[in-house]
Amino acid sequence: MISEAEWDFNEEGLLPYEIIEAANKGNAEAILTVVQHYESYITEQAKRKMKDSFGNIYIGVDYEIRDELRLKLMKAIVAFKISLN
């Protein structure tokens, strides 16, 4: 996997075009890099109210939802049509 130190971020912290293009072409390492880039957002979206064995409510990560979101992102990366107009 490409480490964040190797990425050439612009001022907005966006992924380099080369990574996005490689991921779109199916490069597994680039896809994992894109998923890693969005990992904190995915985890935040997968948080839910849960109850422990004593009935206390807490906020926790629903790992099934997190994994589904990762999979949807991976599918969307490969299906995305890049147009250079």
C-alpha positions, 0 to 999 in steps of 0.5 A: 500500500502507498503510504500517506508520506508518499502522496503528493497532496495539494492544499486541499488534501486531495488524492493525486490524480495518478492514484485515482486513475490507477484505482479506476483501472483496477490496481488493488494497491491504489484502490486500498489507498483510496479506501484508506484515505476515506477510512475515517469518514467511513468509520464515522458514517458506520457509528450507531447507538448500541446497548451493552450487556447491562442495557447501557447505551453507547455509540459504537462502530457497526462493523457490518455497515463499515464493511458494506460502505468500504465495498460500495466505495471499491465498486464505485471506484472501478465503475467511475468513468473518467472523462478528460474534457 
